[in-house]
Amino acid sequence: MKTRFFSARERVLSESYGEGGIGTLGEKLVHKVLKYCIEPVEEYHERTLFGSVADIFDGERVVEIQTRSFIKLLPKLRKFLPHYPVKVVYPLIRERKIRYFNRETGEISPPRKSPRKGRLSDALVEISAVREFVGNERFSVDIVILDAEEYRRAGGVARGRRARENKLQIIPTDIIDTVELRSREDYRCLMPEGLADTFVADELYKALGLRGRGAYFALDFLREVGFIRQIGKRGRAFLYEKVRDEN
């Protein structure tokens, strides 16, 4: 897999930089590199199927590479799954280095390591959006764990929406592992580390590093697939416990 990854990365970067460099890159590089890594034959890319465009379709299976907003996949999955197996590939950045790009001078800053590391549980909110297919024998998810460099516009550190606007591109630098989710039980690996056997919702949200609607969706998904259950109350908060794998 590493050989195919680095071959795809070299191919995509050589084509992309020929178009003008960091500041003018079009299709997201993580998506594009993984597309060529999974299927080097371009003939199978961007194929129209049942009125929708599949990232990869080789006549026997569909592969969709989705970095975020899994909810957007629902119409495609409902069309494709009755006819073909569908694999959703979710790239998860384990470690990233931040670099700043100056559009005027073309200068790129030395890399600075981000303190935050990606965890499997980071995929929980996205996967909760496609919960109706978890356990379907035609449906699977591959979490592809990558290291990457993130390029931002030079001009200071920003938070929230402004930080997203400053982000120019993420360039994958290495592939670390692939976690395959096939059966319902496989999804248990998305449970956050460090969570006690019994807990209230706020403790789960803290372990996941989530808040708002995403936090609720994660809890609801874990409850629906049977990895946690409500057992009472602690004060005014609902109390939950982990459900052990009986196998």
N, C-alpha and C positions, 0 to 999 in steps of 0.2 A: 504493500500500500504506500509506503514512503517513496518508493521509486516512482510510482505513478503520480503521487502528489507533487514531487519536485519537478517531474517532467511537465506536468500541467501548469505548475506555477511559472516555470521558465517560459513556456509557450505564451501564456497569457500576459506576463509582464513585458515580454519582448514586443508583442503586438500593441499593448496599451501605451507603453512609453513612446512607441513610434507615432502615436497620435497626438503627443504634446505634453506628456508628463503628468505628475501628481495633480496639478490644478485643473486638468481637463478630462480626467478619466470619467467614462460613462457608466456602463454596467458595473455593479458592485463586484470588486475583485474576489471576495470570499466566495460569492455565488458562482462566479465564472470559473475560478480555479477548481472548485469542487465538481462543477459540471463536467469539465474535461478530465478530472481525476476519475470520476465514476464511469464516464463514457467518452473515450477519446474520439469516437467517430461522430463528426458533426452532423451527419445525415440523420442521426437520431435525436438531435437537439430541437427544441421548440416545435414539436409536432402537434398539429391540430387533431383533436380527438373529441368526438361528440360535441363539437362547437366550442371547445375550450382548448387552450394551448398548454400542453404538458412540457415541463422542462426537459424531460428525457422520456422517449417511448421507443423501444426497440422491437415492437411487435408482440412482445410477451409480457412486459411489465412497464409500469409507470414509475418514474422517480420525480419527486418534487423537492426542490431545495428551498427551504424557507428559513430566513434569518429572524423573522419576527412576524407578528400578526397572523397566527395560525388560523384565526377565524375566517380570514379571506380564502382559506383552502376549502372550506365546507362545500361550496357549490361544485368544485372540481371532484372532491372525494365522493360526493353523492352520485356524480355521473360515472366516474371511472371504476369504483370498487365493484359494482355488480358484474363487470366484464373482465377486469384485470387486477392482479395484485398491485398495490401501491405502496411504495416506500417513501416516507417523508424524511429528508435529511436535515437535521438541525445543527448548524455549526455553533459550537460553544467555545468562546475564547477563554482558555485557562490563564494565561499570562499575556499581558500586553505592555508594550513600550510606547510611550507617547513622544511624538516628534512634531515640531511646528514648522510649517512651510510658509515662506514669505513670497507672495505672488509677484511682488515688484522686483526682487533681486534673484529669486529662484533658490535662495539659501534654505537649507534644511537643518534644524537644530540637532544636536546630539540626542540620542534616545534617553528618555527618563522612564524608569520602571514604574508602572502603576501599582499602588499598594493593594488594589482589589484583585482577588483571584476568582475566576469562574468556578462554579460548583454545579454538580449535576442537578441539584434542586433548583437552579436558576431556570431550568427548562419547564418547571412545573406549571407556571401560569399559561405558557403557550400551549402545552399539551392538554391542559384542562379545556381548551377551546374545542378540541376534537375528541372529547371523551366518548361521544357516541360510537366511535369506531374502535375504541380500546377493547381488545379481546376478539375482534373480527379477524379470522384467519387470513384474510387477504391484506390486512393493514399492518404495517410495521413502521417503527421509527428508529433511525440511526442517529445517535448524538455523536457528532464528530468533534473531538476535542483538539483544538488548535492553539498554537502560540501565534501572536501577530504584532505588527506595528500599526499604531493608529496615527494618522496624519491630520493635524488641525491647522487652521489659519493662524498665523502669527499675530500677536496683538493682545496677549494677556489671557488670564484664566477666567472662564465664565462657568456659570452653573445653569442647570435646567435647560429651557428651550434654547437659550443663547449658546450653550455649550454644544447642543446638537447641531445648531446652524454652523458652528465653527468646525465641525468635523468634516473633513474632506474625503477621507478614504481609509479603509482598513485593509492592510496587506498581510495575508497569512504568511508566516515564516517557517512553520513546522507543523506537522501532524503528529499528535501524541498518542491518540487511542480512538477507538470507535466502540461505543456502548450500544448494543443491539437490544431493542425492546420489541418482543414478539408477543408473548403471552401476557395476560393481565398481571401475573405475578412479577414479571420483569420490571414493571413500573415502580416497584417498591424501592428501587435504588434512588428514586427522586425524593424520598423522605429526607429532610434536613438532618445533618449531623448535630449532635449535642442537645437534641430535644429529649426531655425526660419522658418516662413511660406514661405519666399522666400530666396533663397540661391544659391551660386555657388558651383560647384563640390568640390572645395577645402574645403569648409565649411562642406559639407557632409562627406568628407573623415576624417576630423578632429573629427567630432562628432562620427564617427564609430571607430576611432583609426586605420585607414587603410591607406595604400599607395600601389602604384604599380598596378599590374593586378587585385588583389583582390578588390581594391577600385573601379576600373572601372566596374568589374563584378557586384558589389553591386548596383552601380548607374544604370546600364543597366537593372538589374532585377527589381528595383523599378519603373523604367520608363515603362518596358514592362507589369507589372501587373497593371499599372494605378494608383499607389500611388503618383507619381510625374509627372510633365510635364514641358517641356521647354516653357518659355514664352517670351524670348528675350535675351538680353545681358546686362551684367554689365561690362563696359569697353570692354576688349577683351574676357571675360569669358562668357560662356552661363549661363543664369539665369533660375532657376527652381522654381516651387512652389509646395507645397503640394496639393494633390487632396483630398478633404474631402469625407468621406463616405456619400453617398446620402440617405442611409437607416435611 
